[in-house]
């Protein structure tokens, strides 16, 4: 299995590529508008992009998910609760995506947005334990996401503290966390 973080330096937004060495397929998580970096990554890794996942409806940048799917023929996945009018496949809490040795488990982590999901990644060739979490806009370096963008701020904060943070605490201490925003974020 391979894993690659792709950062847009101008905004600090991060996207991720996860791929299977066994099946030569990959998934792109939270792609930005410019799809060339993802196409180049897949070419370097000699993989085809078969799945594209947006963790939530992004307000701080324009998603490139639909463009990437159009360019590659990949399936588009969105959270079960995402409100969209175009055809997508829905991801539910606890659902698992398998690509050879790579396993990605969907964790519904509301608070920033009601539909927000994270992906818990396992490399089955190394063992059954998870090794990283793609936290999207739920958890940042040293901070939590804003809970006031899609709902009343107090309601969002309450959901973050009552539902999402306890789920995070349930993960083993060795699980690495990769956020959707880094230094330079708007």
N, C-alpha and C positions, 0 to 999 in steps of 0.2 A: 504494500500500500504506500502511496505517496500523499503528501500534504503540502500545500503551498499557500502562503499569505500574499495577497496582491494589494498594495497600498497606493492610493491616489494622493500624492504628496501635497497637492494644492489644498485639499480639504481634510486630509487625515482619515478618509473613509477607507475601510478595509473590506475586501472580498476574499473568498477562499476557494481553492480547488482541492478536491479530494478524489483520488483515483485508485483504481485497482490495477496492479501489475498482472494479475491473473487473467482478467477479462478485457483489459485495455480499454476501459471506459472510465469516465469521470463525471463528477457533479460540480457545478459552480454555485456557490452560496453568496447571495446578495450582490450580484454583479451591478456595476455602475454603467452609465450610458455608453461609454467607449468600450466596445466589445473586443477590440483588437488584442489587448493583453491576455484575454481568456483563450482566444483562438490560437495565439502564439504559444501559450502554456501547453495546450492540448497537443499542438504539433511537436513541441520539444519532448513531451512525455510519450509521444506516439500513442495517444489515446483519443477516443472520440467522446465528445460531450454528449451524454445521453439524458442528463437531468439538469434542470436549473431550478433553484429554490430561492424565493424571496421570503425573508423572515417576517416581514410585516409591510404595511403600506408606508413607504418612506416619504417624509415631509422635507428632509434636508438635502435630498439629491434625487435625480431622475434615474429610475431603475433601467438597466439595460436587459432585463430578463426576457422580455418579449422579442427584442431584436436578436439576442443570442439564440433563442429557440428558432426563430425564423432562419437564421444563418446556418444552423447545425441540424435542424430536425429534432432537437432535444424536446423532451416533455417538460412542461412548466408546472411547478408545484408551488402552491400557496397555502398558508394556514387555513384550516377549516373555517375560521370565523372572518376571514378577509372578505370585505365587501367589494366585489368586482363584477363587471358585466360581460367579461370575455371568458372563453372556455379555459379552464385550468383543472389540474388534478389537485385534490384537497389532502392536506396532511393533518392527521389527528394526533393528539397527545398519546404517547406510547407506541406509535407506529414506527416500524423499522424499515429502512431502505437498505437493501443488500446489493453490493457490487463486488462479487468475488469475496476476497478476504475483508473488505471494508464493510462495516455496519454502522449506520447512522440512525440514532434513535431520536425521535421528535419529542421535545419537552415544551409543553405550553407554558410560557412564562409571562403572563399578562402584567400590566401595570404601566409600562411606557405606552403601549397600545393594547387594546383588548385582545387582538389576534396574535400578538407576538409569540414566535416560537424560537427555540434554540435547538442546536443539533449536538448530541452527545456521541462522540466518535470512538469506535472500537476497531482495532486492527486484529482480526481473528487469527492471523498468522502468528501473532505474538502472544495472544492469550485472550481470555474473556473479559478482562477488566477494561473499563473506559480509560482513555488516556487524555482526551481533551474535550472541551466544551466550546462550541462557537456561540458566544453569548449575544451576538448581534447588537441591538441597541438596549438590551436589558441591563447589562453590566459593563462598565468601562474600567479603565485603569484608575483605581482609587475613587470611583464614584458609581452611582446608580444613574440610570437614564431619567430624563424628565418625565414625570407622571402626569403633566398637565396639558399635553398637546392634543389628546384625543378624547379627553373626558375631564371632569372637574379634578383639579389637582389633588384635593384631599382624598377623593375616591380612588384615584390612581395610586397615590402613595399608600393608602390602606391595603390595596390589592397587592402592591409590591411587597409590603412587609408581612402580610398575612399568608399569601399564597406562593409567591415566587422565591423570596429569600429562604424560606424553610426548605424548598426543593433543592436549592443550591447547597445548603448546609448538609443535605443527605448524601452528597457526592463524596467519594473518598478524597482525602487531603492532597493526594498526588495528581489529581486531575488538573491539567493545564487549562487556563482560560484564555480564549482569543476573542477580543471584543470587535465590534463593528466600527469603532472610531478610535483613533490614536492621536498623538500630538498634531496640532494644526487643525483639529476639528472645528467646524463652525458651531 
